């Protein structure tokens, strides 16, 4: 028996109403790796990841080349983690979209303070990522291992970070890039730019420019004048 079109449409609307909306991964600024964070977490403006001040908890995301996974996995043992203060109470393989990972969790003591940490290492879409959730031990009652595993399973990698995001994390402004593109940038002020297709900094393969911030005091007026005179002499030599 065929259903009337009006009745079929009513069923379709009802099905959409009871189907939960799928959440999309949230990508912290300047990070190719994102996830669906647990409730209460928002993207941090201080580091690549998420934070929940009420729970005194943070999710920290690290991106590494794909070939780094094998070496990290070798050192991801209970003994190695215990050496840095973490007692592993849970360990299991984890399947994520586009890759495989390992999940570990347990209490950690650092500086005399009892904390709890859950960590996932994974090889996802050509990127090795380490995702670490760190919190006060008391917060583990509400941020359970099951919740954290569910969040880790949503890890995703986007194809690229928009240029505007790469610029937004720098503590200074870059105006005209003069045809260069940003390979990598960080909140510490370090940025690598290139005028070519490759991302690897290799000698004479293509032009690269590296900008960084060095700690120190602002130069004195006489030092600035001496530098300006030195640059002027250099320009004059090249003109001859």
Buried (B, 14 or more C-beta within 10 A) or exposed (E): EEEEEEEEEEEEEEEEEEEEEEEEBBBBBBBBBBBBBBEBBEBBEEBBBBBBEEBEBBBBBBBBEBEBBEEBBEEBEBEEBEEEEBEBEEBEEBEBEBBEBBBBBBBBEEEEEEBBBBBBBBBBBEBBBBBBBBBBBEBBEBBEBEBBBEBBBBBBBEEEBEEEBBBEBBEEEBEEEEEBBBBBBBBEBEBBBBEEEEEEEEEEEEEBBEEEEEEEEEEEEEEEEEEEEEEEEEEEEEEE
